[in-house]
C-alpha cells in the first residue's frame, strides 16, 4: 500500500461545501433559531400579561440595539425556513433534484429570505 500525504477523508480545510449542503445545514440551524426565538416571543407575551413594569423591562431589552439585532436574525430565520420549506415541498413532489436546479433554488431561497426580511422591516418601521 502506497503511503500518500493525502488525508483519508475530506477535512473542513480542504473540502468545499456545495451550496445545497450549506443550505440544508442552514435550514436545520434556522429551525433551532426559530425555537429559541419562539421562547423569546413567549417571554414577551408573559411579560405583557404580568403587568406594565415587567413588560416595560422586556420591551426595553427587545428595543435595544442588541434586541433588535436578535429580532432581525429571528425574522430572517423565519423567512429562510419558510422559503426553504417551500423548496422541500417541491422536492416532496419530485421536482428540482437536478444539480443545476437545486443550486439555483438554493440561491433563490437565500435571496428571497433576505428580500422578504428587508421588506418586512421596512414595512414595520414605516407604520410607526
N, CA, C and O atoms as CSV, one atom per row, in Angstrom:
chain,resi,resn,atom,element,x,y,z
A,1,UNK,N,N,0.846,-1.165,0.000
A,1,UNK,CA,C,0.000,0.000,0.000
A,1,UNK,C,C,0.897,1.235,0.000
A,1,UNK,O,O,1.784,1.367,0.843
A,2,UNK,N,N,0.664,2.121,-0.934
A,2,UNK,CA,C,1.487,3.325,-1.053
A,2,UNK,C,C,1.090,4.329,0.019
A,2,UNK,O,O,-0.093,4.519,0.303
A,3,UNK,N,N,2.082,4.961,0.604
A,3,UNK,CA,C,1.861,5.982,1.624
A,3,UNK,C,C,1.694,7.322,0.925
A,3,UNK,O,O,2.615,7.789,0.255
A,4,UNK,N,N,0.558,7.932,1.069
A,4,UNK,CA,C,0.314,9.235,0.457
A,4,UNK,C,C,0.167,10.273,1.558
A,4,UNK,O,O,-0.115,9.944,2.710
A,5,UNK,N,N,0.362,11.528,1.184
A,5,UNK,CA,C,0.227,12.619,2.143
A,5,UNK,C,C,-1.197,13.180,2.164
A,5,UNK,O,O,-1.483,14.182,2.821
A,6,UNK,N,N,-2.051,12.524,1.449
A,6,UNK,CA,C,-3.437,12.979,1.431
A,6,UNK,C,C,-4.171,12.454,2.660
A,6,UNK,O,O,-3.860,11.369,3.153
A,7,UNK,N,N,-5.140,13.214,3.156
A,7,UNK,CA,C,-5.959,12.686,4.254
A,7,UNK,C,C,-6.850,11.555,3.758
A,7,UNK,O,O,-7.152,11.468,2.567
A,8,UNK,N,N,-7.261,10.707,4.660
A,8,UNK,CA,C,-8.116,9.576,4.295
A,8,UNK,C,C,-9.538,10.017,3.981
A,8,UNK,O,O,-10.232,9.372,3.196
A,9,UNK,N,N,-9.964,11.091,4.580
A,9,UNK,CA,C,-11.282,11.625,4.301
A,9,UNK,C,C,-11.175,13.146,4.220
A,9,UNK,O,O,-10.239,13.729,4.767
A,10,UNK,N,N,-12.118,13.790,3.546
A,10,UNK,CA,C,-12.023,15.250,3.408
A,10,UNK,C,C,-12.113,15.950,4.764
A,10,UNK,O,O,-12.900,15.566,5.629
A,11,UNK,N,N,-11.316,16.951,4.922
A,11,UNK,CA,C,-11.353,17.781,6.120
A,11,UNK,C,C,-11.963,19.130,5.769
A,11,UNK,O,O,-12.019,19.507,4.598
A,12,UNK,N,N,-12.415,19.848,6.773
A,12,UNK,CA,C,-13.074,21.121,6.535
A,12,UNK,C,C,-12.158,22.136,5.857
A,12,UNK,O,O,-12.637,23.029,5.158
A,13,UNK,N,N,-10.846,22.009,6.056
A,13,UNK,CA,C,-9.915,22.966,5.468
A,13,UNK,C,C,-9.801,22.786,3.952
A,13,UNK,O,O,-9.490,23.745,3.245
A,14,UNK,N,N,-10.044,21.587,3.444
A,14,UNK,CA,C,-9.851,21.363,2.017
A,14,UNK,C,C,-11.142,21.027,1.292
A,14,UNK,O,O,-11.167,21.040,0.062
A,15,UNK,N,N,-12.198,20.730,2.002
A,15,UNK,CA,C,-13.443,20.326,1.373
A,15,UNK,C,C,-14.308,21.557,1.152
A,15,UNK,O,O,-14.573,22.306,2.092
A,16,UNK,N,N,-14.745,21.769,-0.066
A,16,UNK,CA,C,-15.606,22.908,-0.372
A,16,UNK,C,C,-17.062,22.462,-0.306
A,16,UNK,O,O,-17.480,21.557,-1.028
A,17,UNK,N,N,-17.826,23.108,0.570
A,17,UNK,CA,C,-19.227,22.750,0.727
A,17,UNK,C,C,-20.016,23.206,-0.493
A,17,UNK,O,O,-19.903,24.360,-0.905
A,18,UNK,N,N,-20.809,22.320,-1.073
A,18,UNK,CA,C,-21.732,22.778,-2.119
A,18,UNK,C,C,-22.809,23.666,-1.480
A,18,UNK,O,O,-23.139,23.523,-0.303
A,19,UNK,N,N,-23.333,24.565,-2.273
A,19,UNK,CA,C,-24.350,25.479,-1.756
A,19,UNK,C,C,-25.572,24.722,-1.241
A,19,UNK,O,O,-26.191,25.134,-0.260
A,20,UNK,N,N,-25.916,23.628,-1.893
A,20,UNK,CA,C,-27.079,22.855,-1.456
A,20,UNK,C,C,-26.842,22.234,-0.077
A,20,UNK,O,O,-27.774,22.125,0.719
A,21,UNK,N,N,-25.613,21.831,0.206
A,21,UNK,CA,C,-25.297,21.269,1.519
A,21,UNK,C,C,-25.362,22.348,2.599
A,21,UNK,O,O,-25.917,22.134,3.677
A,22,UNK,N,N,-24.789,23.505,2.292
A,22,UNK,CA,C,-24.841,24.624,3.242
A,22,UNK,C,C,-26.285,25.051,3.480
A,22,UNK,O,O,-26.656,25.407,4.598
A,23,UNK,N,N,-27.092,25.013,2.432
A,23,UNK,CA,C,-28.494,25.376,2.553
A,23,UNK,C,C,-29.255,24.400,3.448
A,23,UNK,O,O,-30.119,24.803,4.226
A,24,UNK,N,N,-28.929,23.131,3.332
A,24,UNK,CA,C,-29.569,22.121,4.169
A,24,UNK,C,C,-29.191,22.301,5.640
A,24,UNK,O,O,-30.044,22.216,6.524
A,25,UNK,N,N,-27.925,22.546,5.889
A,25,UNK,CA,C,-27.466,22.771,7.263
A,25,UNK,C,C,-28.074,24.041,7.825
A,25,UNK,O,O,-28.456,24.089,8.994
A,26,UNK,N,N,-28.164,25.078,6.989
A,26,UNK,CA,C,-28.764,26.341,7.420
A,26,UNK,C,C,-30.247,26.171,7.729
A,26,UNK,O,O,-30.773,26.834,8.624
A,27,UNK,N,N,-30.921,25.293,7.001
A,27,UNK,CA,C,-32.336,25.030,7.287
A,27,UNK,C,C,-32.498,24.451,8.690
A,27,UNK,O,O,-33.407,24.837,9.424
A,28,UNK,N,N,-31.625,23.536,9.055
A,28,UNK,CA,C,-31.678,22.953,10.397
A,28,UNK,C,C,-31.335,23.996,11.456
A,28,UNK,O,O,-31.982,24.065,12.501
A,29,UNK,N,N,-30.315,24.807,11.181
A,29,UNK,CA,C,-29.899,25.841,12.147
A,29,UNK,C,C,-30.993,26.882,12.347
A,29,UNK,O,O,-31.236,27.321,13.471
A,30,UNK,N,N,-31.652,27.276,11.264
A,30,UNK,CA,C,-32.729,28.249,11.424
A,30,UNK,C,C,-33.919,27.647,12.170
A,30,UNK,O,O,-34.648,28.364,12.856
A,31,UNK,N,N,-34.117,26.352,12.041
A,31,UNK,CA,C,-35.167,25.695,12.825
A,31,UNK,C,C,-34.885,25.783,14.310
A,31,UNK,O,O,-35.793,26.031,15.104
A,32,UNK,N,N,-33.630,25.582,14.691
A,32,UNK,CA,C,-33.235,25.725,16.095
A,32,UNK,C,C,-33.388,27.184,16.530
A,32,UNK,O,O,-33.868,27.469,17.627
A,33,UNK,N,N,-32.970,28.105,15.652
A,33,UNK,CA,C,-33.119,29.532,15.956
A,33,UNK,C,C,-34.569,29.938,16.124
A,33,UNK,O,O,-34.888,30.776,16.968
A,34,UNK,N,N,-35.439,29.359,15.337
A,34,UNK,CA,C,-36.869,29.666,15.468
A,34,UNK,C,C,-37.425,29.157,16.789
A,34,UNK,O,O,-38.295,29.792,17.384
A,35,UNK,N,N,-36.934,28.026,17.246
A,35,UNK,CA,C,-37.376,27.518,18.553
A,35,UNK,C,C,-36.940,28.469,19.662
A,35,UNK,O,O,-37.718,28.773,20.567
A,36,UNK,N,N,-35.703,28.936,19.593
A,36,UNK,CA,C,-35.209,29.890,20.601
A,36,UNK,C,C,-35.966,31.214,20.506
A,36,UNK,O,O,-36.310,31.811,21.526
A,37,UNK,N,N,-36.222,31.667,19.285
A,37,UNK,CA,C,-36.972,32.907,19.101
A,37,UNK,C,C,-38.405,32.799,19.585
A,37,UNK,O,O,-38.976,33.782,20.056
A,38,UNK,N,N,-38.986,31.629,19.477
A,38,UNK,CA,C,-40.340,31.418,19.982
A,38,UNK,C,C,-40.371,31.509,21.501
A,38,UNK,O,O,-41.334,32.015,22.077
A,39,UNK,N,N,-39.331,31.027,22.142
A,39,UNK,CA,C,-39.236,31.197,23.598
A,39,UNK,C,C,-39.132,32.679,23.963
A,39,UNK,O,O,-39.713,33.125,24.953
A,40,UNK,N,N,-38.392,33.430,23.158
A,40,UNK,CA,C,-38.274,34.873,23.378
A,40,UNK,C,C,-39.628,35.556,23.204
A,40,UNK,O,O,-39.996,36.438,23.980
A,41,UNK,N,N,-40.359,35.140,22.182
A,41,UNK,CA,C,-41.695,35.688,21.954
A,41,UNK,C,C,-42.645,35.332,23.098
A,41,UNK,O,O,-43.454,36.159,23.518
A,42,UNK,N,N,-42.544,34.111,23.593
A,42,UNK,CA,C,-43.381,33.696,24.728
A,42,UNK,C,C,-43.037,34.518,25.976
A,42,UNK,O,O,-43.925,34.881,26.748
A,43,UNK,N,N,-41.744,34.810,26.172
A,43,UNK,CA,C,-41.325,35.641,27.301
A,43,UNK,C,C,-41.938,37.029,27.194
A,43,UNK,O,O,-42.378,37.597,28.194
A,44,UNK,N,N,-41.968,37.578,25.979
A,44,UNK,CA,C,-42.549,38.894,25.745
A,44,UNK,C,C,-44.054,38.874,26.054
A,44,UNK,O,O,-44.575,39.817,26.650
A,45,UNK,N,N,-44.748,37.806,25.652
A,45,UNK,CA,C,-46.184,37.703,25.920
A,45,UNK,C,C,-46.478,37.517,27.408
A,45,UNK,O,O,-47.447,38.078,27.920
A,46,UNK,N,N,-45.658,36.742,28.101
A,46,UNK,CA,C,-45.812,36.571,29.544
A,46,UNK,C,C,-45.585,37.903,30.248
A,46,UNK,O,O,-46.284,38.235,31.205
A,47,UNK,N,N,-44.614,38.655,29.775
A,47,UNK,CA,C,-44.346,39.967,30.361
A,47,UNK,C,C,-45.530,40.905,30.155
A,47,UNK,O,O,-45.855,41.704,31.033
A,48,UNK,N,N,-46.169,40.807,28.997
A,48,UNK,CA,C,-47.353,41.636,28.741
A,48,UNK,C,C,-48.491,41.279,29.696
A,48,UNK,O,O,-49.246,42.151,30.125
A,49,UNK,N,N,-48.606,40.011,30.020
A,49,UNK,CA,C,-49.662,39.572,30.937
A,49,UNK,C,C,-49.295,39.842,32.392
A,49,UNK,O,O,-50.184,39.952,33.236
A,50,UNK,N,N,-48.007,39.952,32.702
A,50,UNK,CA,C,-47.559,40.107,34.089
A,50,UNK,C,C,-47.748,41.525,34.621
A,50,UNK,O,O,-47.826,41.731,35.832
A,51,UNK,N,N,-47.820,42.484,33.732
A,51,UNK,CA,C,-48.017,43.847,34.201
A,51,UNK,C,C,-47.124,44.838,33.474
A,51,UNK,O,O,-46.186,44.460,32.772
A,52,UNK,N,N,-47.441,46.126,33.660
A,52,UNK,CA,C,-46.739,47.157,32.882
A,52,UNK,C,C,-45.243,47.290,33.216
A,52,UNK,O,O,-44.439,47.600,32.337
A,53,UNK,N,N,-44.873,47.059,34.474
A,53,UNK,CA,C,-43.460,47.226,34.840
A,53,UNK,C,C,-42.594,46.124,34.211
A,53,UNK,O,O,-41.537,46.407,33.646
A,54,UNK,N,N,-43.039,44.893,34.310
A,54,UNK,CA,C,-42.276,43.787,33.731
A,54,UNK,C,C,-42.267,43.871,32.201
A,54,UNK,O,O,-41.266,43.562,31.555
A,55,UNK,N,N,-43.408,44.299,31.635
A,55,UNK,CA,C,-43.477,44.452,30.186
A,55,UNK,C,C,-42.522,45.547,29.714
A,55,UNK,O,O,-41.867,45.401,28.682
A,56,UNK,N,N,-42.445,46.634,30.464
A,56,UNK,CA,C,-41.531,47.721,30.097
A,56,UNK,C,C,-40.081,47.248,30.131
A,56,UNK,O,O,-39.275,47.656,29.294
A,57,UNK,N,N,-39.743,46.387,31.097
A,57,UNK,CA,C,-38.390,45.844,31.173
A,57,UNK,C,C,-38.071,44.999,29.938
A,57,UNK,O,O,-37.031,45.183,29.306
A,58,UNK,N,N,-38.962,44.080,29.603
A,58,UNK,CA,C,-38.728,43.198,28.445
A,58,UNK,C,C,-38.758,44.004,27.154
A,58,UNK,O,O,-37.941,43.781,26.260
A,59,UNK,N,N,-39.686,44.930,27.054
A,59,UNK,CA,C,-39.767,45.771,25.855
A,59,UNK,C,C,-38.508,46.626,25.711
A,59,UNK,O,O,-38.038,46.852,24.596
A,60,UNK,N,N,-37.975,47.089,26.799
A,60,UNK,CA,C,-36.726,47.849,26.753
A,60,UNK,C,C,-35.557,46.993,26.280
A,60,UNK,O,O,-34.713,47.456,25.512
A,61,UNK,N,N,-35.508,45.742,26.741
A,61,UNK,CA,C,-34.447,44.839,26.290
A,61,UNK,C,C,-34.583,44.513,24.804
A,61,UNK,O,O,-33.598,44.527,24.067
A,62,UNK,N,N,-35.801,44.222,24.373
A,62,UNK,CA,C,-36.007,43.888,22.968
A,62,UNK,C,C,-35.901,45.116,22.063
A,62,UNK,O,O,-35.639,44.987,20.867
A,63,UNK,N,N,-36.102,46.292,22.627
A,63,UNK,CA,C,-35.995,47.523,21.839
A,63,UNK,C,C,-34.586,48.068,21.758
A,63,UNK,O,O,-34.334,49.018,21.017
A,64,UNK,N,N,-33.662,47.486,22.504
A,64,UNK,CA,C,-32.261,47.933,22.430
A,64,UNK,C,C,-31.649,47.482,21.104
A,64,UNK,O,O,-32.262,46.716,20.361
A,65,UNK,N,N,-30.457,47.954,20.816
A,65,UNK,CA,C,-29.812,47.582,19.552
A,65,UNK,C,C,-29.557,46.077,19.492
A,65,UNK,O,O,-29.682,45.467,18.430
A,66,UNK,N,N,-29.203,45.483,20.618
A,66,UNK,CA,C,-28.966,44.039,20.640
A,66,UNK,C,C,-30.276,43.268,20.451
A,66,UNK,O,O,-30.315,42.268,19.733
A,67,UNK,N,N,-31.335,43.732,21.091
A,67,UNK,CA,C,-32.638,43.093,20.944
A,67,UNK,C,C,-33.149,43.189,19.516
A,67,UNK,O,O,-33.715,42.234,18.984
A,68,UNK,N,N,-32.944,44.346,18.901
A,68,UNK,CA,C,-33.369,44.499,17.507
A,68,UNK,C,C,-32.544,43.629,16.569
A,68,UNK,O,O,-33.063,43.095,15.589
A,69,UNK,N,N,-31.272,43.490,16.870
A,69,UNK,CA,C,-30.422,42.614,16.066
A,69,UNK,C,C,-30.883,41.158,16.185
A,69,UNK,O,O,-30.913,40.424,15.198
A,70,UNK,N,N,-31.239,40.757,17.398
A,70,UNK,CA,C,-31.761,39.401,17.607
A,70,UNK,C,C,-33.086,39.226,16.871
A,70,UNK,O,O,-33.316,38.185,16.256
A,71,UNK,N,N,-33.954,40.223,16.925
A,71,UNK,CA,C,-35.237,40.136,16.225
A,71,UNK,C,C,-35.047,40.142,14.707
A,71,UNK,O,O,-35.809,39.495,13.989
A,72,UNK,N,N,-34.043,40.861,14.215
A,72,UNK,CA,C,-33.724,40.831,12.791
A,72,UNK,C,C,-33.293,39.426,12.386
A,72,UNK,O,O,-33.739,38.903,11.364
A,73,UNK,N,N,-32.426,38.819,13.188
A,73,UNK,CA,C,-31.998,37.444,12.916
A,73,UNK,C,C,-33.149,36.468,12.995
A,73,UNK,O,O,-33.237,35.537,12.194
A,74,UNK,N,N,-34.040,36.675,13.964
A,74,UNK,CA,C,-35.212,35.802,14.099
A,74,UNK,C,C,-36.118,35.920,12.881
A,74,UNK,O,O,-36.604,34.914,12.365
A,75,UNK,N,N,-36.345,37.144,12.423
A,75,UNK,CA,C,-37.225,37.309,11.265
A,75,UNK,C,C,-36.585,36.743,9.997
A,75,UNK,O,O,-37.280,36.168,9.159
A,76,UNK,N,N,-35.244,36.904,9.847
A,76,UNK,CA,C,-34.581,36.300,8.692
A,76,UNK,C,C,-34.691,34.775,8.765
A,76,UNK,O,O,-34.953,34.126,7.752
A,77,UNK,N,N,-34.493,34.202,9.949
A,77,UNK,CA,C,-34.596,32.746,10.107
A,77,UNK,C,C,-36.008,32.273,9.757
A,77,UNK,O,O,-36.180,31.214,9.153
A,78,UNK,N,N,-37.005,33.053,10.136
A,78,UNK,CA,C,-38.380,32.709,9.825
A,78,UNK,C,C,-38.612,32.682,8.315
A,78,UNK,O,O,-39.192,31.733,7.789
A,79,UNK,N,N,-38.159,33.721,7.625
A,79,UNK,CA,C,-38.356,33.775,6.180
A,79,UNK,C,C,-37.500,32.736,5.447
A,79,UNK,O,O,-37.945,32.156,4.457
A,80,UNK,N,N,-36.286,32.502,5.924
A,80,UNK,CA,C,-35.450,31.483,5.288
A,80,UNK,C,C,-36.085,30.105,5.440
A,80,UNK,O,O,-36.162,29.337,4.481
A,81,UNK,N,N,-36.533,29.805,6.638
A,81,UNK,CA,C,-37.131,28.496,6.903
A,81,UNK,C,C,-38.413,28.327,6.081
A,81,UNK,O,O,-38.696,27.233,5.595
A,82,UNK,N,N,-39.175,29.392,5.928
A,82,UNK,CA,C,-40.389,29.353,5.117
A,82,UNK,C,C,-40.051,29.077,3.654
A,82,UNK,O,O,-40.619,28.172,3.042
A,83,UNK,N,N,-39.124,29.857,3.096
A,83,UNK,CA,C,-38.771,29.691,1.678
A,83,UNK,C,C,-38.134,28.328,1.424
A,83,UNK,O,O,-38.435,27.684,0.419
A,84,UNK,N,N,-37.277,27.894,2.304
A,84,UNK,CA,C,-36.641,26.593,2.124
A,84,UNK,C,C,-37.648,25.460,2.338
A,84,UNK,O,O,-37.518,24.394,1.735
A,85,UNK,N,N,-38.630,25.680,3.176
A,85,UNK,CA,C,-39.694,24.696,3.351
A,85,UNK,C,C,-40.513,24.528,2.079
A,85,UNK,O,O,-40.949,23.422,1.760
A,86,UNK,N,N,-40.725,25.626,1.349
A,86,UNK,CA,C,-41.414,25.550,0.064
A,86,UNK,C,C,-40.571,24.754,-0.934
A,86,UNK,O,O,-41.104,23.985,-1.733
A,87,UNK,N,N,-39.252,24.947,-0.879
A,87,UNK,CA,C,-38.360,24.169,-1.743
A,87,UNK,C,C,-38.443,22.679,-1.383
A,87,UNK,O,O,-38.468,21.824,-2.269
A,88,UNK,N,N,-38.485,22.379,-0.107
A,88,UNK,CA,C,-38.622,20.983,0.326
A,88,UNK,C,C,-39.965,20.396,-0.111
A,88,UNK,O,O,-40.051,19.210,-0.431
A,89,UNK,N,N,-40.992,21.211,-0.126
A,89,UNK,CA,C,-42.291,20.755,-0.616
A,89,UNK,C,C,-42.200,20.378,-2.094
A,89,UNK,O,O,-42.768,19.374,-2.524
A,90,UNK,N,N,-41.480,21.194,-2.866
A,90,UNK,CA,C,-41.276,20.859,-4.284
A,90,UNK,C,C,-40.499,19.553,-4.415
A,90,UNK,O,O,-40.784,18.743,-5.297
A,91,UNK,N,N,-39.525,19.349,-3.543
A,91,UNK,CA,C,-38.774,18.091,-3.565
A,91,UNK,C,C,-39.688,16.911,-3.224
A,91,UNK,O,O,-39.579,15.843,-3.826
A,92,UNK,N,N,-40.581,17.109,-2.262
A,92,UNK,CA,C,-41.518,16.047,-1.902
A,92,UNK,C,C,-42.420,15.668,-3.078
A,92,UNK,O,O,-42.887,14.533,-3.176
A,93,UNK,N,N,-42.654,16.629,-3.959
A,93,UNK,CA,C,-43.460,16.370,-5.147
A,93,UNK,C,C,-42.625,15.808,-6.293
A,93,UNK,O,O,-43.154,15.507,-7.363
A,94,UNK,N,N,-41.302,15.667,-6.063
A,94,UNK,CA,C,-40.428,15.059,-7.056
A,94,UNK,C,C,-39.793,16.022,-8.031
A,94,UNK,O,O,-39.318,15.601,-9.085
A,95,UNK,N,N,-39.771,17.312,-7.708
A,95,UNK,CA,C,-39.215,18.316,-8.618
A,95,UNK,C,C,-37.932,18.919,-8.049
A,95,UNK,O,O,-37.785,19.040,-6.833
A,96,UNK,N,N,-37.011,19.293,-8.925
A,96,UNK,CA,C,-35.849,20.077,-8.534
A,96,UNK,C,C,-34.666,19.299,-8.014
A,96,UNK,O,O,-33.872,19.851,-7.253
A,97,UNK,N,N,-34.511,18.049,-8.386
A,97,UNK,CA,C,-33.394,17.252,-7.890
A,97,UNK,C,C,-32.134,17.368,-8.750
A,97,UNK,O,O,-31.066,16.928,-8.322
A,98,UNK,N,N,-32.227,17.939,-9.930
A,98,UNK,CA,C,-31.049,18.098,-10.764
A,98,UNK,C,C,-30.081,19.068,-10.085
A,98,UNK,O,O,-30.508,19.991,-9.391
A,99,UNK,N,N,-28.786,18.859,-10.283
A,99,UNK,CA,C,-27.785,19.676,-9.592
A,99,UNK,C,C,-27.959,21.161,-9.878
A,99,UNK,O,O,-27.949,21.978,-8.957
A,100,UNK,N,N,-28.117,21.511,-11.141
A,100,UNK,CA,C,-28.247,22.923,-11.504
A,100,UNK,C,C,-29.520,23.529,-10.918
A,100,UNK,O,O,-29.508,24.666,-10.447
A,101,UNK,N,N,-30.603,22.782,-10.946
A,101,UNK,CA,C,-31.869,23.270,-10.388
A,101,UNK,C,C,-31.775,23.433,-8.876
A,101,UNK,O,O,-32.264,24.420,-8.326
A,102,UNK,N,N,-31.153,22.476,-8.205
A,102,UNK,CA,C,-31.012,22.556,-6.750
A,102,UNK,C,C,-30.145,23.746,-6.350
A,102,UNK,O,O,-30.443,24.422,-5.366
A,103,UNK,N,N,-29.078,24.008,-7.100
A,103,UNK,CA,C,-28.219,25.153,-6.797
A,103,UNK,C,C,-28.961,26.465,-7.038
A,103,UNK,O,O,-28.870,27.389,-6.230
A,104,UNK,N,N,-29.689,26.545,-8.137
A,104,UNK,CA,C,-30.474,27.741,-8.429
A,104,UNK,C,C,-31.538,27.966,-7.361
A,104,UNK,O,O,-31.784,29.101,-6.952
A,105,UNK,N,N,-32.160,26.896,-6.918
A,105,UNK,CA,C,-33.182,27.007,-5.876
A,105,UNK,C,C,-32.567,27.487,-4.561
A,105,UNK,O,O,-33.188,28.263,-3.836
A,106,UNK,N,N,-31.359,27.033,-4.252
A,106,UNK,CA,C,-30.679,27.491,-3.037
A,106,UNK,C,C,-30.409,28.988,-3.102
A,106,UNK,O,O,-30.632,29.710,-2.130
A,107,UNK,N,N,-29.930,29.447,-4.244
A,107,UNK,CA,C,-29.674,30.878,-4.421
A,107,UNK,C,C,-30.970,31.662,-4.315
A,107,UNK,O,O,-31.007,32.728,-3.701
A,108,UNK,N,N,-32.026,31.140,-4.910
A,108,UNK,CA,C,-33.334,31.800,-4.860
A,108,UNK,C,C,-33.875,31.868,-3.437
A,108,UNK,O,O,-34.438,32.886,-3.036
A,109,UNK,N,N,-33.709,30.800,-2.678
A,109,UNK,CA,C,-34.183,30.769,-1.293
A,109,UNK,C,C,-33.442,31.801,-0.445
A,109,UNK,O,O,-34.060,32.537,0.324
A,110,UNK,N,N,-32.128,31.854,-0.587
A,110,UNK,CA,C,-31.336,32.819,0.187
A,110,UNK,C,C,-31.719,34.246,-0.197
A,110,UNK,O,O,-31.920,35.096,0.670
A,111,UNK,N,N,-31.819,34.503,-1.494
A,111,UNK,CA,C,-32.175,35.849,-1.961
A,111,UNK,C,C,-33.571,36.246,-1.496
A,111,UNK,O,O,-33.777,37.360,-1.014
A,112,UNK,N,N,-34.519,35.343,-1.640
A,112,UNK,CA,C,-35.892,35.650,-1.238
A,112,UNK,C,C,-35.992,35.904,0.259
A,112,UNK,O,O,-36.744,36.780,0.686
A,113,UNK,N,N,-35.245,35.149,1.064
A,113,UNK,CA,C,-35.312,35.354,2.513
A,113,UNK,C,C,-34.749,36.714,2.910
A,113,UNK,O,O,-35.287,37.372,3.800
A,114,UNK,N,N,-33.678,37.135,2.262
A,114,UNK,CA,C,-33.104,38.462,2.557
A,114,UNK,C,C,-34.069,39.559,2.114
A,114,UNK,O,O,-34.303,40.515,2.854
A,115,UNK,N,N,-34.629,39.427,0.914
A,115,UNK,CA,C,-35.564,40.441,0.406
A,115,UNK,C,C,-36.809,40.517,1.279
A,115,UNK,O,O,-37.256,41.613,1.617
A,116,UNK,N,N,-37.374,39.382,1.647
A,116,UNK,CA,C,-38.576,39.385,2.493
A,116,UNK,C,C,-38.294,39.968,3.879
A,116,UNK,O,O,-39.136,40.665,4.445
A,117,UNK,N,N,-37.110,39.683,4.420
A,117,UNK,CA,C,-36.753,40.244,5.723
A,117,UNK,C,C,-36.640,41.765,5.650
A,117,UNK,O,O,-37.183,42.480,6.492
A,118,UNK,N,N,-35.934,42.243,4.640
A,118,UNK,CA,C,-35.795,43.700,4.486
A,118,UNK,C,C,-37.143,44.359,4.245
A,118,UNK,O,O,-37.422,45.425,4.794
A,119,UNK,N,N,-37.974,43.734,3.430
A,119,UNK,CA,C,-39.308,44.265,3.163
A,119,UNK,C,C,-40.151,44.323,4.434
A,119,UNK,O,O,-40.844,45.312,4.675
A,120,UNK,N,N,-40.097,43.280,5.238
A,120,UNK,CA,C,-40.861,43.251,6.489
A,120,UNK,C,C,-40.396,44.347,7.444
A,120,UNK,O,O,-41.220,45.015,8.069
A,121,UNK,N,N,-39.081,44.536,7.561
A,121,UNK,CA,C,-38.563,45.561,8.468
A,121,UNK,C,C,-38.850,46.962,7.954
A,121,UNK,O,O,-39.135,47.858,8.749
A,122,UNK,N,N,-38.782,47.173,6.659
A,122,UNK,CA,C,-39.120,48.486,6.103
A,122,UNK,C,C,-40.592,48.781,6.344
A,122,UNK,O,O,-40.946,49.890,6.744
A,123,UNK,N,N,-41.450,47.798,6.103
A,123,UNK,CA,C,-42.881,47.998,6.353
A,123,UNK,C,C,-43.169,48.223,7.842
A,123,UNK,O,O,-44.002,49.058,8.195
A,124,UNK,N,N,-42.492,47.490,8.696
A,124,UNK,CA,C,-42.712,47.642,10.141
A,124,UNK,C,C,-42.329,49.043,10.606
A,124,UNK,O,O,-43.027,49.642,11.424
A,125,UNK,N,N,-41.237,49.554,10.096
A,125,UNK,CA,C,-40.794,50.884,10.522
A,125,UNK,C,C,-41.556,51.999,9.836
A,125,UNK,O,O,-41.601,53.113,10.356
A,126,UNK,N,N,-42.156,51.738,8.690
A,126,UNK,CA,C,-42.948,52.772,8.019
A,126,UNK,C,C,-44.310,52.948,8.686
A,126,UNK,O,O,-44.938,53.995,8.524
A,127,UNK,N,N,-44.779,51.950,9.432
A,127,UNK,CA,C,-46.064,52.041,10.112
A,127,UNK,C,C,-45.958,52.710,11.466
A,127,UNK,O,O,-46.985,52.969,12.094
A,128,UNK,N,N,-44.759,53.000,11.941
A,128,UNK,CA,C,-44.607,53.607,13.275
A,128,UNK,C,C,-45.181,54.987,13.345
A,128,UNK,O,O,-45.130,55.624,14.397
